[in-house]
């Protein structure tokens, strides 16, 4: 009597899922530099069996084991990355908000300086326009004296 060989029949959907999981696991294990040893510690599979999966030598490994490995990679490597990416926009917005407040404050200060300079210019223009010749001569002498004193200090 010949021994019967047990055949594990998988549906086409299961075969497709296995192929996709193997491809994904190999890619992510390489991307994240995950060792076969690390994966063997998390799955119910021996180190040589995991190595064969990562080398693409096992045609149709156990679907349950592949799902365990996939879940491990997702939880240990990708969820941390997803959490970090989720935090980054909030931190970015906070920082940009602070920068915007600082910029607006500086703009207000510049605007105030411009307003004061413009006001001084307007006052000087009005003084000059309404002044008599003797007053203009007096203003000219005062400004010249002030400029000379400033130049002498430098």
C-alpha positions in Angstrom: 0.0 0.0 0.0 1.4 3.4 -0.9 1.4 6.2 1.5 -1.1 9.0 0.7 0.5 12.4 0.2 -1.6 15.1 1.9 -2.1 18.0 -0.3 -2.8 21.4 1.2 -5.2 22.9 -1.3 -5.4 26.6 -1.3 -7.9 28.8 -3.1 -6.6 31.2 -5.8 -7.4 34.1 -3.5 -5.3 32.5 -0.7 -2.4 32.0 -3.2 -2.7 35.6 -4.3 -2.7 36.8 -0.7 0.3 34.7 0.1 2.2 36.0 -2.9 1.4 39.6 -2.0 2.3 39.1 1.7 5.6 37.4 0.8 6.5 40.2 -1.6 5.5 42.9 1.0 7.4 41.2 3.8 10.6 40.8 1.8 10.5 44.5 0.7 9.7 45.8 4.2 12.3 43.5 5.9 14.9 44.9 3.5 13.7 48.5 3.9 13.7 48.4 7.7 16.7 46.1 7.9 14.8 43.4 9.8 16.7 40.2 10.3 15.4 36.7 9.8 16.3 36.1 13.4 14.1 38.9 14.6 11.2 37.7 12.6 11.7 34.1 13.8 11.4 35.4 17.4 7.9 36.8 16.6 6.5 34.1 14.4 5.9 30.4 15.1 8.5 29.4 12.6 12.1 28.4 12.6 15.0 30.7 11.6 15.8 28.6 8.4 12.1 28.7 7.4 12.0 32.5 7.8 15.3 32.8 5.8 13.8 30.8 3.0 10.7 33.1 3.0 12.9 36.2 2.9 15.0 34.7 0.0 11.8 33.8 -1.9 12.5 30.1 -1.8 9.3 29.0 -0.1 6.5 28.9 -2.7 3.5 29.0 -0.4 4.3 29.5 3.3 1.6 29.2 5.9 -0.8 32.2 5.6 -1.3 32.5 9.3 2.5 32.9 9.9 2.7 35.4 7.1 -0.1 37.4 8.6 1.8 37.3 12.0 5.0 38.6 10.4 3.1 41.3 8.5 1.3 42.4 11.7 4.6 42.5 13.5 6.3 44.7 10.9 3.3 47.0 10.8 3.1 47.4 14.5 6.8 47.6 15.3 8.1 49.6 12.4 5.3 51.3 10.6 2.9 52.4 13.3 5.7 54.4 14.9 6.3 56.1 11.5 2.6 56.8 11.1 2.4 58.3 14.6 5.5 60.5 13.8 4.0 61.7 10.6 0.7 62.5 12.3 2.6 64.6 14.9 4.7 66.5 12.4 1.9 68.6 10.9 0.7 69.7 14.3 4.3 70.6 15.3 4.8 72.4 12.0 1.6 74.4 12.3 2.5 75.4 15.9 5.9 76.5 14.9 4.6 78.4 11.8 1.9 80.0 14.0 4.6 81.3 16.3 6.7 82.5 13.4 3.7 84.3 11.9 3.0 86.1 15.2 6.6 87.2 15.4 6.5 88.5 11.8 3.3 90.4 12.4 4.8 92.0 15.5 7.8 93.1 13.5 5.6 94.4 10.7 3.6 96.5 13.3 6.9 97.9 14.6 8.1 98.8 11.1 4.7 100.3 10.3 4.9 102.4 13.4 8.4 103.6 12.5 7.3 104.4 9.0 4.3 106.3 10.3 6.5 108.3 12.7 9.0 109.1 9.9 6.2 110.1 7.6 4.7 112.3 10.3 8.1 113.9 10.9 8.5 114.5 7.2 5.0 116.0 6.9 5.7 118.3 9.9 9.0 119.4 8.4 7.3 120.1 5.1 4.6 122.2 6.7 7.2 124.1 8.8 9.2 124.8 5.6 6.2 125.7 3.6 4.8 128.1 6.2 8.1 129.6 7.4 9.4 133.0 6.5 12.8 133.4 5.0 14.4 134.4 8.3 13.0 131.3 10.0 14.3 129.1 7.1 17.8 130.6 7.5 17.6 129.9 11.2 16.4 126.3 10.6 19.1 125.8 8.0 21.8 126.9 10.5 20.5 124.7 13.2 20.4 121.6 10.9 23.9 122.4 9.6 25.2 122.8 13.1 23.6 119.5 14.1 25.0 117.7 11.1 28.5 119.1 11.7 28.4 117.9 15.4 27.3 114.5 14.3 30.1 114.3 11.7 32.7 115.4 14.2 31.8 112.5 16.5 32.4 109.8 13.9 
